[in-house]
Amino acid sequence: MKPSRRRRGLLSAIAVLPLVAVAWLGVAPAAADPAPAPAPADAAPAERPATSYSADPLPTAQINGVVWDQLVVGDVVYATGQFTQARPAGAAAGQQETPRSNILAYTLSTGELIEGFAPVLNGPGRSLALSDDGSTLYVAGGFNQVDGKWHNNLAAFDLSKGGALIDSFKPVFNTTVSTIDVVGSTVYAGGYFKSVNGQPRLGLAAVDAATGATLDWTASISGINAQVYGLRVSPDGTKVVVGGSFQAINGSSDPGYGLALLDATTAQLLPTPVNSLIRNAGRRGAIYDVAVDDNGFYGTGYSMSVREANIEGAFKADWNGQLVWLEPCHGDTYSVYPTASEVYVTNHAHSCQTIGGFADTRLPSGFLDYKAGLALTNSPDVTIGTQGTDGYYDWSGYKSPDILDWYPNLGLGTFTGQYQAAWDVTATQDYLLLAGEFISADGKPQQGLVRYPRRGATATHVPEGTGADLGATIKADGPGTVTASFNPTWDRDDSTLTYSLYRDDETKPAASTAVSDRYWSRSPHTVQDTKAPGGEHSYRLVVSDAGGNTISTDPVTLTVEPGPDAPAAVQASDAFDRTVQNGWGSADKGGAWTTTDGAPVSVADGAGIVPLDHVGWTTVATLKDFSAPQAQVSTTFTLSETPSERGVYTTVIPRRTDSGYYGVKVVADKSGVTAFLIAVDGKTETNLTSTRLPDSWSAGTPIHVVVSATGSGTTSLSATVWTGDGAAPQTPTVTAEDSTASLQGNGSVGLQSYLSTSSTSVTGQLRVDDFSATSNPAK
């Protein structure tokens, strides 16, 4: 099967230069009759379909001029235009160049220049076509020699022989051939020529695909600035669609005014009702490109005067010539590529307000904001309105496709003197390809050629801007409620963005909302966490697209009042009312205890027991199922005998991360009890603060501990430690703050004991009577 190919020709210098000069300065065409009262276009759906291709460019071979046409054959892309050098992706102009004379080939899947294909055209190439069997590549343009041999404006290459020039194919066109298509044994051609092989042919001709001999297919264009820019044969091979600046074909101007259908065998003019509506021809307008599929044909246009040309944009007609839809965005449109559900165009559109799209916008430079291309639905989804007509032709009441979210960012080129970006678009299942005179893609050097991958093959384009651009305000505005107000951003290739409010270091958002605002019509939005636990929290707003790209605001720390709808705090508790021979088993609430391998711990008689029978030994017990960014731990324990000097260290831990922990270390010996707040990062222990309890203590006397860790970034630590049967002190025993990075975030809870190497007894026990933890620390 021959690959899809489409073509549009290049305007002559006489026709183009005045056109682009007017468009670039933002001057509208001559005013039409007064427009009717404004009527809004159809409302856009809340969520729109995503395009098939990303707007994130891939590295591709570059050129030093302009590419007018490109054609894909398998994993090879052929490109032709006006250039003398090629260079690798990323290379600056003039660097790492390889000579190429107006035609080249590169590998589609890698973007790298193919070394073995380097014909020399002594003039610009305008159009490419492929034989039905895929073996012969045809190139048309404004040259008269190929590889130093005479070939007048049309030549052929044998792809089965590495792209060798076919010497025997050498028809003689007296001047430029702008567009070609090949079906079977026939090459159809359109342009500015007046003769072929010495026989009169006015702008349209057919030659034998093998010999180049002139065929008896004769249709003549006429009128001021009569040229053919686009030509395609219908998929069934029976009709030829032609577009250009001609004012008549075979003497007829309706059809025949810039657009017509011809019989592919006889060249007879066929009914084309759409030409009674779409009228682009002469010095001030043209149908610039045509494309075809099984359901109809497509065209693009430019206009410098609504009296001579009434469409800037694109259109679709069925094979009976009836209009299906018309896209009337303001701005010349150069190329069109349709798929079953989408249509891609290259253009310099600056206003699509009549179909509910963007209005004219001035850049800081003072120039209008021009697009390099647009994606549209391939269906009549929107009723055209009058708002934004602004002197252009009034198409209100007709049906248009809708705009899809695909906005490639290409830097305008200067090679043609017309300050344009992309002139041509084509695609395969896996790539969409733009070509033209642009000098950059997404701000990086990329001249003339660029590839965009199919959605899902690589990352899509990241949402625009930074977290700061969201202007987000995050505040606690009621019990258990945190609200983020923001101005949404937009994305070059995603229609819907998700705005998620993250609490602390949790991996799942506390709340999310999807926003599908058009980039030109964005309004403030909010997302709200209505189940925020009481206490201090850190919040950030994260924007994500369907491809997983994100931007984030900086975190904001705030204090939340507990609310009635706040979730139950993460809880753990254990009264140790069970018997376990090895280990501590599962807590009453909070999951199973994880204890140090080999430690002879047990549960009996209402206590978790840790034997103190190995000096220098640390025993750890952790509830790993408890995971929270803040916690308060309460426990009571006893020691069965009075330790010797600095004998037993018992640490109660409110936050243990993968890298270390925070805790209150309680050191009990014959002289009393001392409490230390500590931060342990890896093997480094830092004493944050300490104090000695005023009360005396002896073996069997309960030691009570309440310790909490709250906050993120900077953690606030507080511990209350007391002995005996009395009530807890009113003020904490020790407090501190710490910002060790590895200790911020979610953590588990537990405790550990250490028997000093200086201990003189190895018969004692640490007995834990109760243990509880909550993720909502008391104030």
GUKE-655463 format. One record per residue (C-alpha): residue in one letter; z, y, x. Coordinates in steps of 0.02 Angstrom, whole numbers, padded with zeros to 5 digits, always signed. Example, Ala and Ser with C-alpha at 12.3 -4.5 7.8 and 13.67 -1.06 7.14 Angstrom:
// GUKE-655463
a+00390-00225+00615;s+00357-00053+00684;
//
This chain:
// GUKE-655463
m+00000+00000+00000;k-00049+00169+00067;p+00100+00286+00091;s+00121+00434-00024;r+00042+00592+00044;r+00017+00763-00027;r-00067+00918+00033;r-00082+01102+00016;g-00195+01212+00116;l-00162+01368+00216;l-00205+01537+00146;s-00331+01637+00243;a-00264+01781+00344;i-00345+01902+00222;a-00250+01826+00075;v-00083+01789+00155;l-00029+01938+00257;p-00019+02067+00117;l+00069+01939+00006;v+00211+01901+00125;a+00235+02079+00179;v+00270+02127-00002;a+00383+01977-00034;w+00487+01999+00124;l+00527+02180+00084;g+00589+02125-00086;v+00458+02225-00185;a+00415+02150-00354;p+00236+02128-00415;a+00159+02259-00528;a+00259+02276-00688;a+00207+02179-00841;d+00222+02238-01020;p+00401+02268-01076;a+00496+02106-01096;p+00580+02055-01259;a+00767+02068-01277;p+00861+01952-01158;a+00897+01776-01216;p+01010+01662-01115;a+00941+01503-01038;d+01010+01335-01094;a+01186+01302-01032;a+01197+01191-00880;p+01294+01029-00893;a+01472+01028-00826;e+01422+00902-00692;r+01246+00885-00625;p+01162+00737-00542;a+01164+00735-00353;t+01002+00742-00257;s+00939+00588-00167;y+00944+00674+00002;s+01074+00765+00104;a+01054+00943+00165;d+01130+00895+00333;p+00987+00901+00460;l+00952+00763+00586;p+00890+00796+00764;t+00700+00795+00767;a+00563+00833+00891;q+00515+01017+00895;i+00357+01121+00919;n+00323+01298+00978;g+00219+01362+00832;v+00194+01306+00653;v+00166+01140+00566;w+00057+01145+00410;d+00056+00962+00358;q+00144+00797+00394;l+00110+00618+00344;v+00217+00462+00362;v+00143+00293+00412;g+00279+00162+00427;d+00404+00225+00555;v+00287+00358+00622;v+00270+00538+00565;y+00107+00629+00605;a+00114+00819+00604;t-00024+00946+00624;g-00028+01135+00634;q-00043+01266+00768;f+00059+01232+00925;t+00037+01193+01109;q+00201+01111+01158;a+00329+00988+01092;r+00509+00971+01150;p+00661+00862+01110;a+00788+00902+00977;g+00914+01031+01034;a+00807+01098+01177;a+00787+01287+01182;a+00615+01364+01165;g+00518+01343+01327;q+00630+01202+01392;q+00588+01017+01419;e+00414+01042+01346;t+00275+00913+01332;p+00096+00973+01298;r+00033+00940+01122;s-00122+01025+01052;n-00100+01054+00866;i-00059+00873+00824;l+00080+00752+00871;a+00176+00599+00813;y+00362+00560+00816;t+00468+00411+00765;l+00538+00434+00590;s+00699+00338+00619;t+00747+00426+00782;g+00656+00592+00777;e+00590+00564+00954;l+00416+00615+01010;i+00292+00472+01031;e+00217+00483+01204;g+00058+00383+01173;f-00019+00492+01037;a-00082+00657+01106;p-00256+00707+01043;v-00315+00881+01087;l-00376+00990+00943;n-00449+01155+01001;g-00399+01240+00839;p-00264+01223+00707;g-00245+01069+00600;r-00218+01099+00415;s-00212+00932+00325;l-00185+00745+00353;a-00238+00593+00252;l-00235+00404+00273;s-00361+00271+00225;d-00312+00148+00090;d-00287+00009+00216;g-00178+00119+00327;s-00290+00099+00480;t-00375+00269+00488;l-00291+00439+00503;y-00396+00590+00455;v-00358+00768+00509;a-00440+00925+00443;g-00425+01105+00499;g-00505+01247+00593;f-00564+01160+00754;n-00733+01109+00823;q-00680+00995+00964;v-00562+00847+00981;d-00525+00783+01155;g-00671+00890+01216;k-00794+00810+01096;w-00882+00899+00953;h-00796+00869+00786;n-00815+01010+00663;n-00657+01034+00560;l-00634+00851+00513;a-00598+00702+00626;a-00531+00524+00615;f-00419+00416+00724;d-00406+00226+00729;l-00221+00183+00713;s-00255+00000+00748;k-00309+00055+00922;g-00163+00169+00961;g-00238+00321+00875;a-00402+00323+00970;l-00528+00455+00914;i-00668+00379+00809;d-00822+00455+00890;s-00942+00395+00756;f-00854+00493+00618;k-00910+00673+00642;p-00962+00767+00485;v-01003+00949+00516;f-00914+01075+00406;n-00970+01251+00446;t-00791+01320+00439;t-00611+01278+00396;v-00564+01125+00294;s-00394+01162+00218;t-00355+01004+00121;i-00414+00823+00112;d-00379+00661+00020;v-00451+00487+00046;v-00484+00354-00086;g-00584+00199-00046;s-00740+00247+00049;t-00730+00432+00006;v-00650+00579+00092;y-00631+00727-00027;a-00616+00897+00056;g-00578+01075+00003;g-00574+01238+00097;y-00674+01393+00137;f-00834+01308+00198;k-01008+01341+00133;s-01102+01189+00199;v-01074+01010+00256;n-01196+00923+00372;g-01317+01064+00338;q-01311+01041+00149;p-01241+01176+00034;r-01065+01140-00022;l-00958+01285-00084;g-00776+01248-00049;l-00779+01068-00113;a-00864+00914-00043;a-00853+00727-00018;v-00908+00628+00135;d-00919+00445+00176;a-00753+00388+00251;a-00840+00283+00385;t-00993+00384+00434;g-00954+00562+00379;a-01117+00572+00283;t-01123+00697+00140;l-01101+00616-00031;d-01177+00671-00193;w-01016+00741-00263;t-01046+00924-00294;a-00929+01052-00370;s-00941+01234-00320;i-00806+01367-00318;s-00841+01552-00338;g-00759+01722-00356;i-00669+01845-00244;n-00578+01758-00100;a-00636+01588-00166;q-00544+01452-00069;v-00470+01280-00104;y-00293+01255-00039;g-00238+01094-00125;l-00333+00937-00173;r-00271+00766-00231;v-00348+00615-00314;s-00259+00536-00462;p-00173+00368-00430;d-00305+00277-00532;g-00444+00358-00429;t-00535+00437-00578;k-00488+00621-00564;v-00474+00753-00429;v-00348+00895-00447;v-00395+01053-00355;g-00299+01215-00333;g-00336+01376-00241;s-00384+01559-00257;f-00557+01528-00333;q-00594+01615-00497;a-00715+01485-00562;i-00776+01307-00533;n-00953+01261-00583;g-00961+01431-00667;s-00808+01402-00777;s-00650+01505-00768;d-00553+01413-00904;p-00527+01286-00834;g-00571+01338-00659;y-00463+01492-00629;g-00366+01433-00477;l-00344+01259-00552;a-00451+01119-00620;l-00473+00933-00648;l-00637+00856-00589;d-00714+00686-00617;a-00694+00589-00455;t-00868+00512-00472;t-00976+00649-00547;a-00878+00808-00502;q-00892+00858-00685;l-00762+00983-00743;l-00634+00898-00857;p-00525+00976-00992;t-00373+01058-00913;p-00276+01148-01052;v-00137+01199-00934;n-00259+01318-00849;s-00262+01424-01007;l-00077+01459-00973;i-00065+01458-00783;r-00185+01584-00708;n-00177+01611-00520;a-00331+01664-00422;g-00419+01802-00326;r-00350+01910-00187;r-00176+01922-00262;g-00132+01745-00308;a-00173+01561-00296;i-00120+01385-00336;y-00062+01342-00162;d-00025+01156-00168;v-00052+01007-00283;a+00030+00836-00291;v+00008+00686-00405;d+00098+00535-00474;d+00069+00411-00615;n+00134+00532-00746;g+00035+00687-00701;f-00001+00819-00573;y+00101+00961-00498;g+00058+01130-00427;t+00138+01277-00339;g+00088+01458-00340;y+00106+01632-00270;s+00073+01798-00352;m+00058+01977-00297;s+00006+02042-00468;v+00044+01971-00639;r-00127+02034-00696;e-00216+01914-00577;a-00084+01778-00552;n+00060+01738-00670;i+00163+01605-00581;e+00273+01601-00429;g+00354+01432-00432;a+00297+01258-00481;f+00232+01166-00634;k+00192+00992-00698;a+00053+00937-00815;d+00010+00766-00885;w-00156+00680-00850;n-00228+00756-01009;g-00199+00925-00929;q-00056+00976-01045;l+00091+01074-00975;v+00252+00971-00960;w+00364+01099-00878;l+00355+01259-00778;e+00480+01324-00649;p+00467+01515-00642;c+00583+01563-00498;h+00530+01723-00412;g+00464+01692-00237;d+00306+01612-00170;t+00307+01423-00174;y+00208+01329-00043;s+00229+01141-00060;v+00289+01013-00187;y+00347+00833-00174;p+00394+00740-00334;t+00496+00582-00362;a+00531+00499-00529;s+00684+00606-00562;e+00677+00749-00436;v+00554+00877-00370;y+00570+00961-00200;v+00481+01123-00158;t+00469+01237-00007;n+00467+01420-00048;h+00553+01585-00022;a+00632+01593-00193;h+00751+01739-00214;s+00788+01738-00401;c+00795+01598-00530;q+00891+01699-00658;t+00770+01663-00801;i+00824+01479-00797;g+01009+01517-00777;g+01000+01517-00588;f+01043+01639-00450;a+00993+01822-00458;d+00927+01931-00318;t+01059+01952-00183;r+01051+02067-00034;l+01107+02004+00136;p+01204+02117+00255;s+01036+02152+00339;g+00974+02230+00177;f+00843+02095+00147;l+00844+01980-00003;d+00925+01810+00015;y+00776+01692+00020;k+00785+01503+00001;a+00689+01386+00116;g+00672+01258-00022;l+00739+01199-00188;a+00770+01034-00278;l+00738+01021-00464;t+00753+00892-00600;n+00585+00814-00645;s+00605+00847-00831;p+00599+00995-00952;d+00787+01026-00962;v+00806+01215-00978;t+00730+01342-01096;i+00666+01491-00999;g+00746+01657-01047;t+00702+01839-01018;q+00855+01891-00918;g+00798+01923-00741;t+00612+01934-00783;d+00610+02102-00693;g+00425+02140-00703;y+00367+01963-00670;y+00270+01867-00801;d+00375+01826-00955;w+00382+01637-00978;s+00526+01642-01103;g+00527+01500-01227;y+00440+01375-01113;k+00533+01229-01035;s+00587+01220-00853;p+00673+01090-00746;d+00852+01126-00694;i+00904+01173-00518;l+00992+01037-00418;d+01114+01071-00278;w+01012+01057-00118;y+00999+01209-00007;p+00935+01177+00170;n+00982+01312+00294;l+00831+01356+00401;g+00805+01507+00513;l+00651+01611+00474;g+00510+01597+00600;t+00394+01731+00664;f+00246+01631+00729;t+00129+01672+00584;g+00195+01848+00567;q+00245+01806+00388;y+00432+01774+00419;q+00438+01608+00329;a+00535+01446+00357;a+00466+01283+00283;w+00285+01270+00228;d+00278+01084+00190;v+00386+00946+00115;t+00363+00758+00106;a+00481+00610+00093;t+00506+00423+00108;q+00639+00312+00033;d+00758+00356+00177;y+00710+00531+00235;l+00654+00698+00170;l+00549+00796+00295;l+00522+00983+00305;a+00393+01065+00417;g+00342+01245+00450;e+00383+01385+00570;f+00574+01391+00556;i+00667+01408+00720;s+00836+01332+00676;a+00923+01212+00557;d+01105+01245+00514;g+01110+01372+00654;k+01054+01251+00790;p+00885+01257+00880;q+00761+01156+00778;q+00586+01225+00771;g+00448+01173+00652;l+00506+00997+00606;v+00667+00927+00532;r+00728+00769+00444;y+00859+00751+00308;p+00933+00578+00275;r+00950+00491+00110;r+01120+00519+00031;g+01243+00389+00091;a+01152+00350+00253;t+01254+00481+00348;a+01379+00615+00302;t+01324+00747+00180;h+01341+00931+00217;v+01520+00993+00230;p+01576+01118+00096;e+01543+01298+00145;g+01672+01408+00227;t+01851+01374+00281;g+02016+01345+00193;a+02055+01530+00213;d+01900+01575+00112;l+01975+01492-00042;g+02102+01633-00058;a+02226+01503-00118;t+02397+01551-00185;i+02519+01406-00195;k+02685+01438-00279;a+02827+01353-00371;d+02816+01430-00544;g+02941+01328-00643;p+03054+01175-00637;g+02958+01031-00562;t+02796+01132-00559;v+02688+01194-00415;t+02524+01284-00451;a+02380+01319-00332;s+02261+01458-00385;f+02098+01470-00289;n+01921+01534-00283;p+01806+01382-00269;t+01682+01362-00128;w+01512+01278-00141;d+01415+01141-00054;r+01234+01133+00003;d+01206+00957-00064;d+01348+00913-00183;s+01360+00976-00361;t+01543+00933-00388;l+01687+00964-00270;t+01864+00896-00289;y+02012+01010-00257;s+02170+00911-00218;l+02347+00976-00199;y+02442+00874-00069;r+02631+00872-00061;d+02716+00852+00107;d+02630+00717+00210;e+02587+00605+00065;t+02418+00520+00078;k+02383+00529-00109;p+02364+00699-00192;a+02497+00760-00311;a+02360+00832-00422;s+02170+00851-00418;t+02034+00940-00515;a+01844+00928-00507;v+01744+01090-00505;s+01557+01098-00538;d+01531+01286-00533;r+01359+01344-00477;y+01368+01433-00311;w+01307+01594-00392;s+01428+01582-00539;r+01601+01537-00476;s+01764+01584-00562;p+01948+01562-00514;h+02025+01390-00546;t+02197+01311-00535;v+02267+01139-00496;q+02447+01099-00539;d+02578+00975-00483;t+02687+00955-00638;k+02797+00818-00568;a+02860+00897-00409;p+03028+00830-00350;g+03162+00959-00326;g+03192+01023-00151;e+03091+01096-00010;h+02909+01040+00006;s+02753+01079+00103;y+02590+01097+00003;r+02409+01115+00053;l+02246+01124-00045;v+02105+01010+00014;v+01924+01022-00043;s+01820+00863-00031;d+01641+00818-00074;a+01565+00651-00123;g+01525+00614+00059;g+01707+00628+00114;n+01691+00796+00201;t+01844+00908+00183;i+01911+01081+00216;s+02095+01123+00199;t+02210+01270+00181;d+02358+01292+00296;p+02518+01215+00230;v+02637+01321+00128;t+02823+01280+00121;l+02917+01316-00040;t+03071+01262-00137;v+03051+01178-00306;e+03179+01170-00445;p+03193+00992-00513;g+03101+00974-00677;p+03123+00859-00827;d+02956+00774-00790;a+02988+00750-00605;p+02970+00568-00554;a+03125+00468-00518;a+03172+00490-00337;v+03127+00348-00220;q+03289+00250-00222;a+03375+00116-00119;s+03548+00042-00140;d+03644-00110-00085;a+03821-00169-00126;f+03798-00329-00023;d+03862-00439-00165;r+03777-00596-00102;t+03784-00724+00036;v+03649-00731+00169;q+03668-00838+00325;n+03532-00761+00432;g+03481-00581+00404;w+03529-00465+00262;g+03402-00525+00133;s+03345-00401+00001;a+03441-00248-00053;d+03491-00226-00234;k+03356-00093-00241;g+03233-00039-00107;g+03159-00202-00045;a+03203-00321+00095;w+03301-00275+00248;t+03212-00290+00415;t+03335-00332+00554;t+03320-00355+00741;d+03243-00522+00788;g+03376-00642+00846;a+03523-00537+00793;p+03656-00649+00708;v+03680-00532+00560;s+03734-00597+00389;v+03798-00547+00218;a+03965-00612+00153;d+04120-00553+00062;g+04036-00394-00003;a+03979-00329+00166;g+03830-00328+00281;i+03899-00397+00443;v+03843-00356+00620;p+03937-00456+00754;l+03987-00351+00903;d+03976-00495+01025;h+03847-00439+01154;v+03880-00288+01263;g+03727-00176+01286;w+03649-00248+01127;t+03570-00139+00990;t+03554-00209+00815;v+03438-00120+00691;a+03428-00140+00501;t+03290-00047+00407;l+03228-00032+00227;k+03042-00012+00262;d+02992-00009+00078;f+03080+00158+00064;s+02956+00289+00123;a+02978+00474+00088;p+02958+00640+00176;q+03141+00681+00145;a+03293+00574+00114;q+03481+00572+00096;v+03575+00416+00152;s+03755+00374+00105;t+03854+00228+00178;t+04030+00168+00213;f+04073+00050+00355;t+04223-00017+00449;l+04255-00086+00622;s+04366-00240+00630;e+04453-00187+00792;t+04480-00030+00889;p+04345-00015+01024;s+04385+00023+01204;e+04323+00182+01288;r+04159+00234+01206;g+04145+00060+01131;v+04038+00061+00970;y+03896+00179+00919;t+03843+00169+00737;t+03690+00274+00690;v+03643+00309+00508;i+03456+00351+00494;p+03379+00459+00355;r+03203+00459+00432;r+03124+00331+00546;t+02938+00355+00589;d+02825+00249+00698;s+02876+00355+00848;g+03064+00376+00828;y+03200+00434+00711;y+03327+00562+00658;g+03507+00507+00633;v+03691+00543+00642;k+03772+00439+00780;v+03954+00401+00744;v+04053+00354+00898;a+04221+00274+00858;d+04349+00230+00991;k+04537+00228+01015;s+04544+00416+01027;g+04452+00452+00863;v+04278+00483+00790;t+04139+00598+00853;a+03977+00637+00756;f+03814+00677+00847;l+03652+00733+00762;i+03512+00658+00867;a+03322+00657+00876;v+03244+00505+00962;d+03061+00521+01012;g+03004+00360+01094;k+03134+00325+01227;t+03197+00504+01235;e+03357+00543+01140;t+03403+00725+01111;n+03579+00775+01059;l+03549+00917+00934;t+03734+00952+00900;s+03901+00861+00892;t+04082+00881+00837;r+04242+00780+00844;l+04328+00740+00680;p+04504+00813+00667;d+04582+00659+00587;s+04646+00508+00680;w+04567+00340+00654;s+04611+00157+00678;a+04529-00012+00654;g+04494-00057+00472;t+04493+00125+00416;p+04333+00164+00318;i+04210+00285+00396;h+04101+00375+00268;v+03933+00454+00310;v+03811+00560+00208;v+03661+00618+00309;s+03497+00701+00254;a+03330+00750+00330;t+03222+00875+00234;g+03067+00978+00268;s+02906+00954+00363;g+02852+01042+00520;t+03032+01090+00548;t+03159+00965+00485;s+03332+01017+00426;l+03469+00890+00465;s+03641+00886+00387;a+03781+00756+00402;t+03952+00744+00326;v+04068+00617+00408;w+04249+00579+00358;t+04373+00437+00368;g+04500+00357+00254;d+04511+00360+00065;g+04505+00549+00037;a+04366+00652-00041;a+04218+00714+00058;p+04236+00882+00145;q+04156+01031+00055;t+04051+01081+00205;p+03941+00972+00316;t+04015+00907+00476;v+03859+00945+00580;t+03691+01030+00544;a+03536+01060+00648;e+03349+01091+00641;d+03213+01006+00742;s+03023+01012+00750;t+02979+00860+00856;a+02800+00829+00797;s+02808+00638+00798;l+02959+00640+00683;q+02881+00744+00544;g+02817+00657+00388;n+02865+00506+00287;g+02998+00389+00354;s+03105+00238+00312;v+03296+00229+00311;g+03425+00115+00388;l+03561+00103+00518;q+03592+00028+00689;s+03737-00016+00802;y+03760-00024+00989;l+03901-00106+01086;s+03931-00013+01247;t+03921-00104+01413;s+04093-00033+01449;s+04169-00125+01302;t+04308-00248+01344;s+04298-00344+01179;v+04158-00452+01108;t+04247-00520+00953;g+04234-00373+00834;q+04121-00342+00683;l+04035-00194+00602;r+04050-00217+00414;v+03940-00110+00301;d+04018-00099+00129;d+03881-00003+00038;f+03718+00086+00072;s+03611+00202-00035;a+03464+00319-00009;t+03373+00445-00117;s+03218+00552-00088;n+03296+00697-00185;p+03435+00757-00070;a+03577+00847-00155;k+03586+01034-00125;
//
